[in-house]
């Protein structure tokens, strides 16, 4: 049975636009690491992907994609509290990422925090609708 966290999309942010990344060489290294991590992640090699994402955080502790991808691995391995903590850290960096709110809703649901889960699903839906509206302008 596939769970709701299985296929991980590639990050849409450009590496040089991420918080704390100013050196283009570091940004390029991070981008390559993320691609490698995503390939492993999508292949189900969660432990190896986790090590790579943690390596990204050593280069840039406020890397949004690395945080939310680590949160996804934590959720896939049923480490709900860790996943929630990582998602909260990611949302401190980027409060406008619908998928992160959706994932947070899934984690809160698993923690049986249903009202909070619903608020996060609503936020994800609102942000997704807003991004579609902006694209149509």
C-alpha positions as CSV (number, residue, x, y, z in Angstrom):
1,X,0.0,0.0,0.0
2,X,1.4,3.4,-1.0
3,X,1.2,6.1,1.6
4,X,0.3,9.8,1.0
5,X,4.0,10.8,1.3
6,X,5.5,8.5,-1.4
7,X,6.4,10.4,-4.6
8,X,8.4,13.5,-3.8
9,X,8.4,16.3,-6.3
10,X,11.6,18.2,-7.1
11,X,11.9,21.5,-5.2
12,X,10.7,24.4,-7.2
13,X,12.9,27.0,-5.5
14,X,16.2,28.0,-7.1
15,X,19.1,27.1,-4.8
16,X,20.5,30.6,-4.8
17,X,17.2,32.0,-3.6
18,X,17.1,30.0,-0.4
19,X,17.7,31.5,3.1
20,X,21.3,31.5,4.1
21,X,22.7,30.5,0.7
22,X,24.9,33.2,-0.7
23,X,27.9,31.4,-2.2
24,X,27.1,30.2,-5.8
25,X,29.4,27.2,-5.4
26,X,27.6,26.1,-2.2
27,X,24.3,26.7,-3.9
28,X,25.3,24.5,-6.8
29,X,26.6,21.8,-4.4
30,X,23.3,21.9,-2.5
31,X,21.3,21.6,-5.8
32,X,23.3,18.5,-6.8
33,X,22.9,17.0,-3.3
34,X,19.1,17.6,-3.4
35,X,18.8,15.9,-6.8
36,X,20.7,12.9,-5.5
37,X,18.6,12.9,-2.4
38,X,15.4,13.1,-4.3
39,X,16.4,10.2,-6.6
40,X,17.2,8.1,-3.5
41,X,14.0,9.2,-1.8
42,X,11.8,8.3,-4.7
43,X,13.6,5.0,-5.0
44,X,12.6,4.2,-1.4
45,X,16.2,4.6,-0.1
46,X,15.0,6.7,2.8
47,X,18.1,6.3,5.1
48,X,20.5,7.3,2.3
49,X,18.3,10.3,1.3
50,X,18.0,11.4,4.9
51,X,21.9,11.5,5.2
52,X,22.0,13.7,2.1
53,X,19.3,16.1,3.3
54,X,21.1,16.3,6.7
55,X,24.3,17.1,4.7
56,X,22.4,20.0,3.0
57,X,21.4,21.3,6.4
58,X,25.1,21.3,7.5
59,X,25.8,23.6,4.6
60,X,22.7,25.7,5.1
61,X,20.8,25.2,8.4
62,X,17.8,27.1,7.0
63,X,17.3,25.2,3.8
64,X,13.6,25.0,3.3
65,X,13.6,22.0,0.9
66,X,16.0,19.9,3.0
67,X,13.8,20.6,6.1
68,X,10.5,19.7,4.4
69,X,12.0,16.6,2.7
70,X,13.4,15.4,6.0
71,X,10.0,15.9,7.5
72,X,8.5,13.8,4.7
73,X,11.0,11.0,5.5
74,X,10.1,11.3,9.2
75,X,6.4,11.0,8.3
76,X,7.0,8.1,6.0
77,X,8.7,6.3,8.9
78,X,5.9,7.2,11.3
79,X,8.0,9.6,13.3
80,X,5.1,12.0,13.6
81,X,6.6,14.3,16.3
82,X,9.9,14.7,14.5
83,X,8.0,15.3,11.2
84,X,5.9,18.0,12.8
85,X,9.0,19.8,14.3
86,X,10.7,19.8,10.9
87,X,7.6,21.0,9.1
88,X,7.3,23.8,11.6
89,X,11.0,24.8,11.0
90,X,10.4,24.8,7.2
91,X,7.3,27.0,7.6
92,X,9.3,29.5,9.5
93,X,11.3,29.9,6.3
94,X,8.5,29.7,3.8
95,X,4.9,30.3,4.9
96,X,3.5,30.1,1.4
97,X,4.2,26.5,0.4
98,X,0.9,24.7,0.1
99,X,2.3,21.1,0.1
100,X,4.1,21.8,3.4
101,X,0.8,22.7,5.0
102,X,-0.9,19.7,3.4
103,X,1.9,17.4,4.8
104,X,1.5,19.1,8.2
105,X,-2.2,18.4,8.1
106,X,-1.4,14.7,7.4
107,X,1.0,14.5,10.3
108,X,-1.5,16.3,12.7
109,X,-4.2,13.9,11.5
110,X,-1.9,10.9,12.4
111,X,-1.4,12.6,15.8
112,X,-5.2,12.7,16.2
113,X,-5.1,16.5,16.3
114,X,-8.0,16.7,13.9
115,X,-9.0,20.4,14.2
116,X,-5.4,21.5,13.6
117,X,-5.1,19.1,10.7
118,X,-8.2,20.6,9.1
119,X,-6.8,24.2,9.5
120,X,-3.6,23.1,7.8
121,X,-5.6,21.5,4.9
122,X,-7.6,24.7,4.6
123,X,-4.4,26.8,4.5
124,X,-2.9,24.5,1.8
125,X,-6.1,24.8,-0.3
126,X,-6.2,28.6,0.1
127,X,-2.5,29.0,-0.8
128,X,-2.9,26.7,-3.8
129,X,-5.9,28.7,-5.0
130,X,-4.0,31.9,-4.6
131,X,-1.1,30.7,-6.6
132,X,-3.4,29.6,-9.4
133,X,-5.1,33.0,-9.4
134,X,-1.7,34.8,-9.6
135,X,-0.8,32.6,-12.6
136,X,-4.0,33.7,-14.4
137,X,-3.4,37.4,-14.0
